[in-house]
Amino acid sequence: MQFLRKLPRNLSLEKTNKLDKTFHFTNTKNSEIAFEWFMLSIGNKYTTINASLENFLLHVGRKKFVVPLYKQLIKNGNYALASNIFEKAKLNYHPATTRAVSELFIKKEIK
């Protein structure tokens, strides 16, 4: 996690892909590492993660992971992907998590 947190936020697609091929972050089963990797990858427009990200958001309902990931998707121009995943996943989330994510879509407030 510390390794991922210390990486520059603006990696090239080539470097992002090389990291993924070396460490297999996209398919990790560790939620903490997956979260850090997805946050970095979304910001770098590394779309290779999309299927794994969707799976993660469909099966992990912890607000500390879910809300920042949707926020990052919307902030980086992936509104349609975020909306599509949320429609599939929202019934599995705790009501407070569903409400928090819904507010991101309603208000479109990304800080």
C-alpha positions as CSV (number, residue, x, y, z in Angstrom):
1,M,0.0,0.0,0.0
2,Q,2.8,2.4,0.9
3,F,4.5,1.6,-2.4
4,L,1.3,2.5,-4.4
5,R,0.7,5.6,-2.3
6,K,4.2,6.9,-2.9
7,L,4.0,6.6,-6.7
8,P,3.5,9.8,-8.8
9,R,-0.1,10.4,-9.5
10,N,0.5,11.1,-13.2
11,L,2.1,7.9,-14.6
12,S,2.1,7.2,-18.3
13,L,-0.1,4.3,-19.5
14,E,3.1,2.5,-20.4
15,K,4.5,2.8,-16.8
16,T,1.1,1.9,-15.3
17,N,0.8,-1.2,-17.6
18,K,4.4,-2.2,-16.7
19,L,3.6,-2.0,-13.0
20,D,0.5,-4.0,-13.4
21,K,2.3,-6.7,-15.5
22,T,5.0,-6.9,-12.9
23,F,2.9,-6.9,-9.7
24,H,-0.5,-8.0,-10.9
25,F,-2.3,-5.3,-9.0
26,T,-5.5,-5.3,-11.1
27,N,-6.3,-8.9,-10.0
28,T,-5.2,-8.7,-6.3
29,K,-7.6,-10.2,-3.8
30,N,-6.4,-7.7,-1.1
31,S,-9.0,-4.9,-0.9
32,E,-6.7,-2.3,0.5
33,I,-4.2,-2.8,-2.3
34,A,-6.9,-3.0,-4.9
35,F,-8.4,0.2,-3.7
36,E,-5.0,2.1,-3.9
37,W,-4.3,0.6,-7.4
38,F,-7.8,1.5,-8.7
39,M,-7.5,5.0,-7.4
40,L,-4.1,5.5,-9.1
41,S,-5.3,3.7,-12.3
42,I,-8.5,5.7,-12.7
43,G,-6.5,8.9,-12.5
44,N,-4.1,7.7,-15.1
45,K,-6.9,6.5,-17.4
46,Y,-5.7,2.9,-17.3
47,T,-8.9,1.2,-18.5
48,T,-7.5,-2.3,-18.2
49,I,-8.8,-2.2,-14.7
50,N,-12.5,-1.7,-15.6
51,A,-13.7,-5.3,-15.3
52,S,-11.8,-5.8,-12.1
53,L,-13.0,-2.4,-10.7
54,E,-16.6,-3.3,-11.5
55,N,-16.2,-6.7,-9.8
56,F,-14.7,-5.0,-6.8
57,L,-17.5,-2.4,-6.6
58,L,-20.1,-5.1,-7.0
59,H,-18.7,-7.2,-4.1
60,V,-17.0,-4.8,-1.7
61,G,-19.5,-2.5,-0.1
62,R,-17.3,-0.7,2.4
63,K,-18.0,3.0,2.2
64,K,-14.3,3.8,2.7
65,F,-13.6,2.1,-0.6
66,V,-16.8,2.7,-2.6
67,V,-17.4,6.4,-2.3
68,P,-13.8,7.5,-3.2
69,L,-13.7,5.2,-6.2
70,Y,-17.0,6.5,-7.6
71,K,-15.8,10.1,-6.9
72,Q,-12.5,9.4,-8.7
73,L,-14.4,7.8,-11.7
74,I,-16.7,10.8,-12.0
75,K,-13.9,13.3,-11.5
76,N,-11.9,11.7,-14.3
77,G,-14.7,11.7,-16.9
78,N,-16.0,8.2,-16.3
79,Y,-19.5,9.2,-15.4
80,A,-21.1,6.5,-17.6
81,L,-19.0,3.7,-16.3
82,A,-19.6,4.8,-12.7
83,S,-23.4,5.1,-13.3
84,N,-23.5,1.7,-15.0
85,I,-21.7,0.0,-12.1
86,F,-23.7,1.8,-9.5
87,E,-27.0,0.7,-11.0
88,K,-25.9,-2.9,-10.7
89,A,-24.3,-2.6,-7.2
90,K,-26.5,-0.2,-5.2
91,L,-28.8,-2.9,-3.9
92,N,-25.9,-4.6,-2.3
93,Y,-24.6,-1.5,-0.5
94,H,-25.5,-0.4,3.0
95,P,-28.2,2.4,2.8
96,A,-25.6,5.0,4.0
97,T,-23.2,4.0,1.3
98,T,-25.9,4.1,-1.4
99,R,-27.0,7.5,-0.2
100,A,-23.4,8.9,-0.3
101,V,-22.8,7.6,-3.8
102,S,-26.2,8.8,-5.0
103,E,-25.3,12.3,-3.8
104,L,-22.2,12.3,-6.0
105,F,-24.4,11.7,-9.0
106,I,-27.1,14.1,-8.0
107,K,-24.9,17.0,-7.0
108,K,-22.0,16.1,-9.2
109,E,-19.8,17.6,-6.5
110,I,-16.3,16.3,-6.9
111,K,-13.8,18.0,-4.8
